[in-house]
Amino acid sequence: MSLPPAYWQGVRDALPHVLVIIPFGAVFGVVATEAGLNLAQVMGFSIMVIAGAAQFVAVQMMLENAPVLIVLTAALAVNLRMAMYSASLAPHLGPISWWKRAFVSYFMVDQAYAVSILKYDQTPAMTPGQKMAFYMGVVTPLAPLWYLATWGGAVLGTAIPVGLPIDFAVPITFLALIVPMLRSLAHVTAAMVSILGVLVFAFLPYNTGLLVAAVLAMMAGAEVERRMGARA
């Protein structure tokens, strides 16, 4: 059975993100192993959670011996963006069957959302079926490589030279995702408030400043969007 052109377009559009997915996953594998997780736990973390930022936050807090409730709350707060991603994709993928939506929800990762929503906005004539095929194409190279890179980092982490700066992939990954998405004043405001919030509340224990910054950023972005809507 031949796959539709939209699928292959999704694969092609996702390929640039492979350059950072591999070192990003490898870094998590190394960090999680150094934190004391065994191989099964590391892989279970990546396969079941499949959310790099939340995984890093959780592992970092575990290293700081943060209470379990704080770890779970922080990881959940970081992943609240997935709810916003879902709301953004709902008008495009809402008509598809429930099991396909379940597929999308599991593979709801930053790169897949960023590539897909950009394509959907640029090509409004796409049908829901084509949009789903495109999304499947996007996650095809990303998810398996994330698992493989995590495994590689966990298994080969001790063999990686200490001075090798593979952690560059973490900030680059999110810069590559965020910059194209800053398309309105509300987006820019939320980004700036989150940056300032993290710096201002850095003194809070267990990195809970992230929670405060996230809440303030969402409030600021929503308020700017409300005022812009009122003016329109």
N, CA, C and O of each residue as an XYZ file, in Angstrom:
928
protein
N       0.843     -1.194      0.000
C       0.000      0.000      0.000
C       0.877      1.242      0.000
O       1.732      1.410      0.870
N       0.660      2.107     -0.977
C       1.472      3.316     -1.078
C       0.954      4.373     -0.119
O      -0.251      4.497      0.099
N       1.873      5.128      0.448
C       1.516      6.189      1.388
C       1.255      7.480      0.624
O       1.875      7.716     -0.413
N       0.345      8.326      1.121
C      -0.016      9.547      0.409
C       1.136     10.555      0.382
O       2.023     10.511      1.235
N       1.121     11.465     -0.601
C       2.188     12.481     -0.701
C       2.327     13.320      0.565
O       3.435     13.726      0.916
N       1.216     13.585      1.256
C       1.277     14.404      2.470
C       2.158     13.742      3.532
O       2.841     14.427      4.294
N       2.139     12.411      3.576
C       2.969     11.685      4.537
C       4.448     11.937      4.266
O       5.215     12.254      5.176
N       4.832     11.792      3.009
C       6.241     11.971      2.653
C       6.673     13.425      2.814
O       7.834     13.699      3.122
N       5.749     14.354      2.608
C       6.063     15.756      2.849
C       6.344     15.983      4.332
O       7.245     16.739      4.694
N       5.563     15.321      5.183
C       5.806     15.415      6.615
C       7.161     14.864      7.009
O       7.855     15.450      7.841
N       7.545     13.739      6.418
C       8.864     13.162      6.694
C       9.959     14.150      6.306
O      10.895     14.380      7.072
N       9.839     14.729      5.119
C      10.860     15.673      4.650
C      10.940     16.917      5.540
O      12.030     17.396      5.854
N       9.786     17.427      5.936
C       9.786     18.638      6.757
C      10.337     18.386      8.159
O      10.813     19.314      8.813
N      10.277     17.145      8.620
C      10.775     16.824      9.961
C      12.275     16.578      9.994
O      12.884     16.649     11.062
N      12.880     16.293      8.857
C      14.287     15.892      8.831
C      15.247     16.898      9.464
O      16.185     16.473     10.137
N      15.063     18.226      9.282
C      16.000     19.153      9.940
C      16.046     18.998     11.456
O      17.081     19.249     12.074
N      14.932     18.586     12.059
C      14.893     18.445     13.509
C      15.645     17.209     13.985
O      15.946     17.089     15.173
N      15.949     16.297     13.083
C      16.722     15.114     13.446
C      18.099     15.516     13.960
O      18.671     14.844     14.818
N      18.628     16.624     13.426
C      19.970     17.075     13.802
C      20.086     17.402     15.287
O      21.174     17.339     15.859
N      18.959     17.753     15.909
C      19.004     18.053     17.348
C      18.315     16.986     18.192
O      18.597     16.861     19.384
N      17.422     16.226     17.587
C      16.743     15.162     18.335
C      17.752     14.137     18.841
O      17.658     13.683     19.981
N      18.714     13.773     18.001
C      19.674     12.737     18.381
C      20.527     13.167     19.575
O      20.559     12.448     20.573
N      21.225     14.318     19.514
C      22.002     14.704     20.706
C      21.122     15.019     21.908
O      21.534     14.796     23.046
N      19.906     15.539     21.673
C      18.986     15.835     22.771
C      18.643     14.554     23.524
O      18.721     14.515     24.751
N      18.264     13.506     22.790
C      17.948     12.233     23.418
C      19.149     11.618     24.106
O      19.035     11.033     25.183
N      20.310     11.758     23.468
C      21.526     11.197     24.056
C      21.863     11.886     25.376
O      22.286     11.239     26.334
N      21.672     13.202     25.414
C      21.941     13.936     26.654
C      21.028     13.447     27.769
O      21.464     13.262     28.905
N      19.748     13.240     27.435
C      18.846     12.750     28.483
C      19.279     11.374     28.965
O      19.267     11.114     30.168
N      19.661     10.491     28.053
C      20.113      9.168     28.457
C      21.295      9.232     29.402
O      21.361      8.487     30.380
N      22.234     10.131     29.104
C      23.414     10.292     29.962
C      23.011     10.834     31.330
O      23.403     10.292     32.363
N      22.222     11.914     31.324
C      21.834     12.567     32.574
C      21.019     11.627     33.461
O      21.245     11.553     34.668
N      20.070     10.911     32.855
C      19.232     10.008     33.638
C      20.047      8.867     34.232
O      19.804      8.454     35.366
N      21.009      8.357     33.476
C      21.866      7.281     33.981
C      22.722      7.779     35.134
O      22.889      7.088     36.139
N      23.266      8.986     34.982
C      24.084      9.558     36.051
C      23.245      9.844     37.296
O      23.770      9.891     38.408
N      21.936     10.035     37.101
C      21.050     10.288     38.237
C      20.713      9.004     38.984
O      20.089      9.046     40.045
N      21.124      7.867     38.437
C      20.909      6.605     39.133
C      19.843      5.703     38.537
O      19.572      4.634     39.083
N      19.223      6.110     37.416
C      18.216      5.263     36.787
C      18.892      4.162     35.987
O      19.916      4.397     35.345
N      18.321      2.955     36.023
C      18.875      1.889     35.209
C      18.331      1.999     33.785
O      17.509      2.867     33.495
N      18.788      1.127     32.912
C      18.427      1.226     31.502
C      16.918      1.091     31.289
O      16.334      1.835     30.501
N      16.294      0.157     31.982
C      14.854     -0.039     31.831
C      14.082      1.199     32.272
O      13.102      1.582     31.633
N      14.518      1.818     33.351
C      13.844      3.016     33.847
C      14.032      4.191     32.891
O      13.104      4.966     32.657
N      15.226      4.316     32.347
C      15.487      5.400     31.395
C      14.614      5.247     30.164
O      13.989      6.206     29.714
N      14.573      4.038     29.620
C      13.786      3.813     28.410
C      12.290      3.915     28.691
O      11.533      4.437     27.871
N      11.868      3.417     29.846
C      10.468      3.562     30.209
C      10.065      5.017     30.327
O       8.962      5.400     29.939
N      10.967      5.829     30.867
C      10.733      7.263     30.994
C      10.522      7.883     29.620
O       9.558      8.616     29.402
N      11.431      7.585     28.694
C      11.359      8.202     27.372
C      10.190      7.687     26.543
O       9.585      8.446     25.786
N       9.871      6.413     26.679
C       8.800      5.828     25.859
C       7.417      6.217     26.387
O       6.513      6.519     25.607
N       7.257      6.209     27.713
C       5.933      6.507     28.263
C       5.660      8.006     28.350
O       4.536      8.447     28.113
N       6.668      8.777     28.682
C       6.483     10.221     28.829
C       6.691     10.939     27.504
O       5.920     11.832     27.154
N       7.720     10.556     26.769
C       8.099     11.134     25.482
C       7.904     12.656     25.476
O       7.194     13.216     24.641
N       8.566     13.296     26.447
C       8.518     14.760     26.566
C       9.844     15.208     27.160
O      10.013     15.229     28.379
N      10.781     15.566     26.295
C      12.143     15.852     26.726
C      12.266     16.875     27.830
O      12.961     16.634     28.817
N      11.600     18.026     27.688
C      11.733     19.091     28.683
C      11.256     18.627     30.051
O      11.938     18.842     31.053
N      10.082     17.989     30.098
C       9.542     17.507     31.371
C      10.449     16.434     31.974
O      10.615     16.368     33.192
N      11.029     15.604     31.127
C      11.922     14.552     31.616
C      13.163     15.156     32.265
O      13.599     14.705     33.324
N      13.730     16.182     31.622
C      14.913     16.828     32.185
C      14.588     17.493     33.516
O      15.357     17.386     34.471
N      13.448     18.180     33.579
C      13.048     18.843     34.814
C      12.864     17.828     35.933
O      13.328     18.045     37.053
N      12.192     16.724     35.637
C      11.944     15.703     36.650
C      13.250     15.097     37.171
O      13.427     14.930     38.378
N      14.156     14.771     36.252
C      15.424     14.168     36.665
C      16.242     15.152     37.496
O      16.842     14.772     38.502
N      16.265     16.413     37.075
C      17.011     17.420     37.822
C      16.473     17.562     39.241
O      17.244     17.672     40.194
N      15.155     17.560     39.380
C      14.562     17.680     40.711
C      14.803     16.431     41.549
O      14.970     16.511     42.766
N      14.819     15.288     40.892
C      15.127     14.050     41.611
C      16.543     14.091     42.166
O      16.800     13.611     43.270
N      17.462     14.668     41.391
C      18.846     14.814     41.855
C      18.928     15.733     43.067
O      19.801     15.573     43.921
N      18.005     16.704     43.136
C      17.990     17.638     44.260
C      17.156     17.105     45.434
O      16.927     17.810     46.417
N      16.706     15.840     45.311
C      15.907     15.200     46.363
C      14.617     15.961     46.656
O      14.189     16.054     47.806
N      14.010     16.497     45.616
C      12.741     17.198     45.778
C      11.642     16.199     46.113
O      11.713     15.048     45.683
N      10.626     16.610     46.870
C       9.494     15.724     47.168
C       8.816     15.262     45.882
O       8.798     15.976     44.880
N       8.261     14.057     45.933
C       7.629     13.483     44.743
C       6.533     14.399     44.193
O       6.400     14.555     42.979
N       5.759     14.997     45.082
C       4.676     15.876     44.653
C       5.212     17.078     43.874
O       4.609     17.505     42.890
N       6.337     17.615     44.317
C       6.944     18.759     43.621
C       7.452     18.323     42.250
O       7.290     19.043     41.265
N       8.065     17.142     42.189
C       8.566     16.628     40.904
C       7.423     16.465     39.908
O       7.520     16.895     38.758
N       6.336     15.839     40.364
C       5.192     15.603     39.478
C       4.540     16.927     39.058
O       4.149     17.090     37.902
N       4.428     17.858     39.991
C       3.803     19.143     39.685
C       4.627     19.929     38.673
O       4.081     20.525     37.744
N       5.936     19.926     38.855
C       6.809     20.650     37.935
C       6.762     20.046     36.536
O       6.678     20.770     35.544
N       6.818     18.718     36.462
C       6.755     18.056     35.160
C       5.422     18.328     34.476
O       5.367     18.552     33.267
N       4.344     18.306     35.267
C       3.021     18.591     34.714
C       2.937     20.028     34.216
O       2.365     20.292     33.159
N       3.507     20.953     34.981
C       3.477     22.359     34.578
C       4.223     22.573     33.263
O       3.764     23.305     32.386
N       5.371     21.929     33.142
C       6.137     22.052     31.897
C       5.346     21.492     30.724
O       5.419     22.008     29.609
N       4.592     20.433     30.989
C       3.833     19.783     29.919
C       2.455     20.406     29.674
O       1.714     19.935     28.811
N       2.108     21.445     30.412
C       0.829     22.106     30.168
C       0.755     22.690     28.757
O      -0.332     22.907     28.223
N       1.910     22.939     28.166
C       1.906     23.457     26.789
C       1.258     22.469     25.833
O       0.756     22.856     24.777
N       1.268     21.174     26.208
C       0.638     20.181     25.349
C      -0.870     20.395     25.248
O      -1.476     20.110     24.215
N      -1.471     20.901     26.328
C      -2.901     21.209     26.282
C      -3.167     22.336     25.287
O      -4.158     22.316     24.557
N      -2.269     23.315     25.271
C      -2.416     24.414     24.311
C      -2.173     23.927     22.888
O      -2.845     24.363     21.954
N      -1.208     23.021     22.725
C      -0.972     22.430     21.406
C      -2.231     21.713     20.924
O      -2.637     21.853     19.771
N      -2.841     20.944     21.825
C      -4.039     20.179     21.467
C      -5.171     21.105     21.035
O      -5.864     20.843     20.052
N      -5.347     22.195     21.787
C      -6.404     23.143     21.440
C      -6.128     23.782     20.082
O      -7.054     24.064     19.322
N      -4.865     24.005     19.786
C      -4.495     24.615     18.510
C      -4.712     23.662     17.340
O      -5.063     24.091     16.241
N      -4.502     22.359     17.581
C      -4.644     21.367     16.512
C      -6.082     20.873     16.343
O      -6.429     20.295     15.313
N      -6.912     21.103     17.358
C      -8.280     20.582     17.321
C      -9.071     20.991     16.075
O      -9.761     20.147     15.503
N      -8.999     22.256     15.631
C      -9.752     22.610     14.422
C      -9.274     21.871     13.169
O     -10.025     21.724     12.205
N      -8.033     21.411     13.190
C      -7.471     20.736     12.017
C      -7.676     19.222     12.063
O      -7.956     18.598     11.039
N      -7.536     18.636     13.251
C      -7.578     17.176     13.375
C      -8.801     16.675     14.132
O      -8.952     15.470     14.332
N      -9.669     17.577     14.550
C     -10.871     17.177     15.272
C     -11.759     16.199     14.532
O     -12.311     15.298     15.163
N     -11.925     16.332     13.213
C     -12.837     15.426     12.491
C     -12.348     13.988     12.341
O     -13.138     13.118     11.974
N     -11.071     13.708     12.614
C     -10.574     12.349     12.410
C     -11.093     11.434     13.512
O     -11.610     11.914     14.521
N     -10.963     10.129     13.332
C     -11.498      9.154     14.291
C     -10.775      9.245     15.626
O      -9.672      9.785     15.706
N     -11.402      8.712     16.679
C     -10.860      8.839     18.033
C      -9.515      8.137     18.187
O      -8.637      8.619     18.902
N      -9.356      6.988     17.509
C      -8.090      6.265     17.680
C      -6.940      6.984     16.996
O      -5.791      6.875     17.424
N      -7.246      7.715     15.937
C      -6.200      8.519     15.304
C      -5.841      9.712     16.187
O      -4.680     10.112     16.270
N      -6.859     10.274     16.845
C      -6.573     11.367     17.771
C      -5.735     10.867     18.945
O      -4.882     11.590     19.459
N      -5.985      9.624     19.366
C      -5.178      9.036     20.439
C      -3.723      8.884     19.993
O      -2.796      9.107     20.771
N      -3.543      8.502     18.735
C      -2.199      8.388     18.160
C      -1.501      9.746     18.209
O      -0.347      9.847     18.626
N      -2.210     10.781     17.781
C      -1.647     12.132     17.769
C      -1.310     12.580     19.188
O      -0.268     13.193     19.416
N      -2.184     12.276     20.135
C      -1.954     12.716     21.514
C      -0.707     12.084     22.103
O       0.025     12.738     22.846
N      -0.451     10.818     21.783
C       0.769     10.177     22.300
C       2.007     10.812     21.689
O       2.985     11.066     22.392
N       1.972     11.070     20.391
C       3.130     11.632     19.706
C       3.084     13.162     19.658
O       3.653     13.778     18.757
N       2.405     13.765     20.629
C       2.340     15.211     20.709
C       3.651     15.728     21.308
O       3.752     15.916     22.520
N       4.633     15.953     20.468
C       5.917     16.484     20.897
C       6.115     17.845     20.240
O       5.450     18.180     19.260
N       7.028     18.611     20.788
C       7.209     19.992     20.331
C       7.481     20.081     18.834
O       6.874     20.884     18.126
N       8.399     19.245     18.368
C       8.781     19.315     16.962
C       7.621     18.967     16.046
O       7.411     19.620     15.024
N       6.864     17.931     16.415
C       5.735     17.507     15.582
C       4.681     18.603     15.518
O       4.125     18.880     14.455
N       4.411     19.227     16.664
C       3.423     20.306     16.668
C       3.907     21.492     15.833
O       3.165     22.012     15.000
N       5.144     21.915     16.057
C       5.652     23.106     15.378
C       5.632     22.939     13.860
O       5.212     23.841     13.135
N       6.088     21.783     13.386
C       6.131     21.540     11.939
C       4.714     21.437     11.374
O       4.421     21.976     10.307
N       3.847     20.744     12.096
C       2.496     20.492     11.579
C       1.633     21.743     11.566
O       0.969     22.013     10.566
N       1.623     22.511     12.642
C       0.740     23.681     12.693
C       1.178     24.714     11.669
O       0.344     25.423     11.106
N       2.475     24.803     11.425
C       2.962     25.732     10.404
C       2.460     25.321      9.022
O       2.049     26.161      8.222
N       2.501     24.016      8.755
C       2.025     23.502      7.469
C       0.525     23.715      7.329
O       0.054     24.129      6.270
N      -0.225     23.435      8.385
C      -1.677     23.581      8.331
C      -2.082     25.031      8.084
O      -2.999     25.305      7.309
N      -1.393     25.953      8.748
C      -1.720     27.371      8.576
C      -1.369     27.862      7.169
O      -2.051     28.719      6.606
N      -0.306     27.309      6.623
C       0.128     27.737      5.285
C      -0.674     27.076      4.178
O      -0.728     27.587      3.059
N      -1.308     25.925      4.486
C      -2.050     25.175      3.469
C      -3.453     24.872      3.981
O      -3.740     23.724      4.320
N      -4.335     25.868      4.047
C      -5.676     25.652      4.602
C      -6.546     24.708      3.787
O      -7.563     24.224      4.283
N      -6.161     24.439      2.544
C      -6.981     23.567      1.694
C      -6.787     22.086      2.004
O      -7.498     21.250      1.447
N      -5.847     21.743      2.874
C      -5.621     20.337      3.214
C      -6.848     19.748      3.894
O      -7.482     20.407      4.718
N      -7.183     18.513      3.551
C      -8.296     17.817      4.199
C      -7.816     17.239      5.533
O      -6.609     17.107      5.736
N      -8.740     16.888      6.457
C      -8.321     16.267      7.713
C      -7.476     15.011      7.495
O      -6.527     14.761      8.237
N      -7.825     14.215      6.467
C      -7.047     13.016      6.172
C      -5.625     13.348      5.760
O      -4.683     12.673      6.176
N      -5.462     14.382      4.947
C      -4.127     14.803      4.527
C      -3.325     15.362      5.701
O      -2.118     15.146      5.806
N      -4.016     16.079      6.575
C      -3.337     16.633      7.748
C      -2.854     15.518      8.672
O      -1.758     15.592      9.228
N      -3.684     14.483      8.831
C      -3.279     13.356      9.653
C      -2.087     12.637      9.032
O      -1.149     12.262      9.734
N      -2.125     12.446      7.721
C      -1.011     11.790      7.032
C       0.271     12.595      7.189
O       1.349     12.035      7.388
N       0.144     13.913      7.097
C       1.312     14.775      7.269
C       1.877     14.622      8.673
O       3.089     14.506      8.849
N       0.996     14.621      9.674
C       1.451     14.485     11.064
C       2.167     13.150     11.273
O       3.205     13.091     11.932
N       1.612     12.094     10.712
C       2.253     10.784     10.820
C       3.633     10.798     10.175
O       4.577     10.193     10.683
N       3.736     11.497      9.052
C       5.029     11.611      8.393
C       6.045     12.345      9.239
O       7.221     11.983      9.270
N       5.587     13.381      9.928
C       6.497     14.164     10.766
C       7.061     13.316     11.904
O       8.260     13.370     12.176
N       6.211     12.533     12.570
C       6.680     11.776     13.738
C       7.460     10.519     13.346
O       8.144      9.930     14.184
N       7.363     10.106     12.086
C       8.041      8.868     11.673
C       9.549      8.909     11.916
O      10.081      7.948     12.472
N      10.272      9.973     11.530
C      11.706      9.976     11.830
C      12.023     10.454     13.248
O      13.100     10.157     13.767
N      11.109     11.185     13.882
C      11.428     11.798     15.164
C      11.335     10.827     16.342
O      12.284     10.700     17.116
N      10.205     10.147     16.482
C      10.001      9.296     17.658
C      11.004      8.141     17.747
O      11.616      7.964     18.801
N      11.200      7.341     16.679
C      12.166      6.245     16.789
C      13.577      6.730     17.116
O      14.298      6.092     17.883
N      13.964      7.862     16.530
C      15.307      8.381     16.804
C      15.430      8.889     18.231
O      16.507      8.821     18.823
N      14.336      9.399     18.790
C      14.357      9.823     20.195
C      14.595      8.616     21.102
O      15.404      8.678     22.027
N      13.882      7.512     20.829
C      14.080      6.303     21.626
C      15.516      5.789     21.471
O      16.182      5.463     22.454
N      15.973      5.723     20.229
C      17.304      5.179     19.951
C      18.398      6.041     20.577
O      19.361      5.521     21.140
N      18.245      7.356     20.474
C      19.254      8.260     21.032
C      19.280      8.165     22.553
O      20.350      8.210     23.160
N      18.101      8.034     23.176
C      18.050      7.867     24.627
C      18.765      6.591     25.042
O      19.551      6.583     25.989
N      18.481      5.513     24.322
C      19.157      4.234     24.608
C      20.671      4.384     24.447
O      21.438      3.914     25.288
N      21.096      5.037     23.370
C      22.522      5.218     23.135
C      23.184      6.020     24.238
O      24.277      5.676     24.688
N      22.525      7.099     24.684
C      23.086      7.892     25.761
C      23.175      7.122     27.059
O      24.142      7.264     27.807
N      22.159      6.297     27.334
C      22.154      5.521     28.574
C      23.220      4.430     28.560
O      23.862      4.169     29.578
N      23.405      3.797     27.407
C      24.353      2.685     27.307
C      25.789      3.178     27.141
O      26.714      2.625     27.737
N      25.968      4.204     26.342
C      27.316      4.651     26.002
C      27.728      5.921     26.736
O      28.789      6.485     26.470
N      26.886      6.363     27.656
C      27.140      7.628     28.328
C      28.508      7.726     28.960
O      29.157      8.768     28.864
N      28.962      6.668     29.601
C      30.260      6.707     30.275
C      31.412      6.780     29.287
O      32.526      7.156     29.653
N      31.147      6.418     28.028
C      32.217      6.449     27.025
C      32.324      7.806     26.343
O      33.283      8.055     25.611
N      31.347      8.689     26.573
C      31.378     10.014     25.958
C      32.358     10.891     26.718
O      32.228     11.019     27.936
N      33.348     11.510     26.042
C      34.316     12.368     26.729
C      33.626     13.461     27.535
O      32.647     14.051     27.079
N      34.129     13.724     28.713
C      33.515     14.699     29.614
C      33.408     16.073     28.972
O      32.417     16.776     29.172
N      34.422     16.462     28.200
C      34.443     17.804     27.621
C      33.640     17.951     26.342
O      33.564     19.051     25.795
N      33.033     16.870     25.842
C      32.277     16.954     24.592
C      30.941     17.652     24.856
O      30.120     17.143     25.620
N      30.717     18.815     24.231
C      29.520     19.615     24.565
C      28.263     19.157     23.840
O      27.701     19.913     23.048
N      27.814     17.933     24.098
C      26.618     17.460     23.410
C      25.355     18.094     23.976
O      24.287     17.991     23.374
N      25.470     18.759     25.145
C      24.285     19.378     25.731
C      23.839     20.629     24.987
O      22.835     21.244     25.347
N      24.592     21.012     23.940
C      24.179     22.156     23.126
C      22.809     21.915     22.503
O      22.094     22.864     22.177
N      22.446     20.655     22.339
C      21.194     20.326     21.646
C      19.962     20.795     22.404
O      18.931     21.070     21.791
N      20.049     20.890     23.722
C      18.868     21.249     24.506
C      18.403     22.667     24.209
O      17.254     22.846     23.806
N      19.252     23.698     24.392
C      18.775     25.054     24.075
C      18.490     25.268     22.602
O      17.552     25.984     22.251
N      19.295     24.653     21.725
C      19.086     24.834     20.289
C      17.747     24.262     19.865
O      17.054     24.845     19.032
N      17.382     23.121     20.435
C      16.098     22.498     20.102
C      14.945     23.462     20.354
O      14.080     23.648     19.498
N      14.941     24.069     21.527
C      13.805     24.927     21.872
C      13.878     26.289     21.184
O      12.843     26.898     20.912
N      15.072     26.765     20.906
C      15.178     27.999     20.123
C      14.627     27.789     18.717
O      13.923     28.643     18.179
N      14.959     26.639     18.131
C      14.477     26.344     16.778
C      12.964     26.205     16.735
O      12.342     26.474     15.707
N      12.368     25.785     17.847
C      10.915     25.624     17.899
C      10.207     26.927     18.209
O       9.178     27.241     17.611
N      10.760     27.685     19.144
C      10.062     28.867     19.655
C      10.080     30.024     18.673
O       9.049     30.653     18.435
N      11.249     30.312     18.096
C      11.375     31.509     17.254
C      10.342     31.560     16.125
O       9.709     32.602     15.953
N      10.140     30.488     15.344
C       9.126     30.577     14.278
C       7.699     30.730     14.792
O       6.808     31.142     14.050
N       7.483     30.396     16.071
C       6.128     30.449     16.617
C       5.797     31.794     17.253
O       4.658     32.011     17.667
N       6.767     32.699     17.338
C       6.511     34.019     17.913
C       5.915     34.915     16.837
O       6.580     35.800     16.299
N       4.651     34.665     16.538
C       4.004     35.331     15.414
C       3.016     36.411     15.835
O       2.359     37.002     14.978
N       2.897     36.679     17.110
C       1.982     37.729     17.561
C       2.539     38.363     18.821
O       3.457     37.828     19.444
N       1.978     39.513     19.195
C       2.422     40.201     20.398
C       2.175     39.350     21.642
O       2.966     39.386     22.585
N       1.084     38.587     21.649
C       0.789     37.721     22.786
C       1.865     36.657     22.959
O       2.289     36.369     24.078
N       2.306     36.072     21.840
C       3.363     35.057     21.905
C       4.662     35.651     22.447
O       5.313     35.063     23.311
N       5.028     36.819     21.930
C       6.276     37.462     22.360
C       6.202     37.837     23.832
O       7.167     37.660     24.576
N       5.051     38.356     24.248
C       4.874     38.736     25.655
C       5.025     37.534     26.571
O       5.723     37.606     27.582
N       4.372     36.425     26.223
C       4.472     35.221     27.043
C       5.914     34.734     27.128
O       6.368     34.315     28.193
N       6.629     34.787     26.017
C       8.026     34.339     26.005
C       8.893     35.225     26.900
O       9.714     34.725     27.669
N       8.704     36.542     26.794
C       9.508     37.460     27.590
C       9.203     37.322     29.083
O      10.115     37.342     29.910
N       7.934     37.186     29.422
C       7.551     37.038     30.832
C       8.114     35.732     31.400
O       8.562     35.694     32.546
N       8.090     34.672     30.605
C       8.628     33.399     31.094
C      10.131     33.504     31.358
O      10.630     32.968     32.348
N      10.846     34.195     30.473
C      12.297     34.364     30.660
C      12.578     35.169     31.919
O      13.396     34.775     32.751
N      11.890     36.305     32.051
C      12.089     37.145     33.226
C      11.671     36.427     34.500
O      12.326     36.549     35.535
N      10.570     35.673     34.418
C      10.088     34.954     35.589
C      11.079     33.930     36.088
O      11.301     33.813     37.293
N      11.681     33.185     35.171
C      12.676     32.179     35.562
C      13.868     32.835     36.247
O      14.395     32.308     37.226
N      14.296     33.996     35.726
C      15.445     34.697     36.321
C      15.105     35.283     37.686
O      15.885     35.172     38.631
N      13.931     35.909     37.779
C      13.542     36.556     39.028
C      13.309     35.545     40.145
O      13.686     35.777     41.294
N      12.685     34.422     39.795
C      12.328     33.434     40.819
C      13.307     32.266     40.882
O      12.958     31.182     41.351
N      14.518     32.484     40.416
C      15.536     31.422     40.430
C      15.911     31.008     41.851
O      16.433     29.914     42.062
N      15.648     31.880     42.826
C      16.017     31.587     44.215
C      15.097     30.562     44.874
O      15.444     30.010     45.918
N      13.938     30.300     44.287
C      12.986     29.376     44.903
C      13.539     27.952     44.892
O      14.222     27.570     43.942
N      13.266     27.173     45.908
C      13.831     25.808     45.995
C      13.220     24.863     44.980
O      12.100     25.062     44.508
N      13.988     23.822     44.653
C      13.543     22.749     43.764
C      13.113     23.248     42.379
O      12.281     22.619     41.724
N      13.671     24.362     41.938
C      13.322     24.916     40.613
C      11.836     25.238     40.480
O      11.294     25.252     39.375
N      11.185     25.494     41.605
C       9.764     25.824     41.523
C       9.521     27.179     40.879
O       8.382     27.541     40.587
N      10.599     27.929     40.659
C      10.463     29.183     39.914
C       9.926     28.947     38.513
O       9.300     29.825     37.919
N      10.179     27.743     37.987
C       9.645     27.385     36.673
C       8.118     27.403     36.685
O       7.482     27.847     35.728
N       7.540     26.912     37.784
C       6.080     26.880     37.885
C       5.511     28.289     37.916
O       4.529     28.591     37.238
N       6.137     29.144     38.709
C       5.669     30.522     38.818
C       5.805     31.228     37.478
O       4.887     31.923     37.041
N       6.952     31.050     36.823
C       7.183     31.699     35.536
C       6.193     31.222     34.487
O       5.708     32.016     33.681
N       5.890     29.925     34.493
C       4.953     29.378     33.506
C       3.560     29.968     33.679
O       2.906     30.340     32.705
N       3.112     30.051     34.934
C       1.779     30.605     35.202
C       1.720     32.076     34.807
O       0.757     32.512     34.176
N       2.740     32.838     35.172
C       2.764     34.263     34.832
C       2.802     34.469     33.317
O       2.152     35.374     32.795
N       3.561     33.630     32.616
C       3.663     33.760     31.161
C       2.320     33.493     30.495
O       1.914     34.226     29.593
N       1.625     32.438     30.940
C       0.315     32.138     30.355
C      -0.687     33.250     30.638
O      -1.484     33.610     29.771
N      -0.646     33.797     31.858
C      -1.550     34.889     32.205
C      -1.272     36.124     31.365
O      -2.193     36.780     30.879
N       0.015     36.436     31.200
C       0.385     37.623     30.425
C      -0.010     37.471     28.964
O      -0.570     38.393     28.370
N       0.279     36.310     28.384
C      -0.081     36.077     26.985
C      -1.581     36.130     26.767
O      -2.053     36.704     25.786
N      -2.335     35.527     27.691
C      -3.800     35.523     27.566
C      -4.370     36.935     27.694
O      -5.308     37.296     26.984
N      -3.798     37.733     28.603
C      -4.290     39.101     28.783
C      -4.016     39.974     27.560
O      -4.868     40.758     27.143
N      -2.820     39.829     26.992
C      -2.504     40.591     25.773
C      -3.439     40.192     24.636
O      -3.936     41.045     23.901
N      -3.673     38.892     24.497
C      -4.574     38.423     23.450
C      -6.002     38.930     23.683
O      -6.702     39.273     22.731
N      -6.428     38.976     24.940
C      -7.783     39.475     25.252
C      -7.920     40.943     24.876
O      -8.923     41.357     24.296
N      -6.891     41.729     25.217
C      -6.960     43.159     24.924
C      -6.901     43.430     23.421
O      -7.568     44.334     22.917
N      -6.103     42.644     22.721
C      -6.048     42.801     21.269
C      -7.381     42.440     20.623
O      -7.813     43.085     19.668
N      -8.036     41.388     21.160
C      -9.332     41.005     20.645
C     -10.386     42.061     20.914
O     -11.253     42.316     20.079
N     -10.305     42.680     22.099
C     -11.270     43.725     22.454
C     -11.119     44.935     21.527
O     -12.111     45.540     21.122
N      -9.878     45.281     21.196
C      -9.651     46.408     20.298
C     -10.149     46.115     18.885
O     -10.666     46.995     18.197
N      -9.981     44.854     18.467
C     -10.429     44.490     17.114
C     -11.943     44.525     17.030
O     -12.509     44.249     15.973
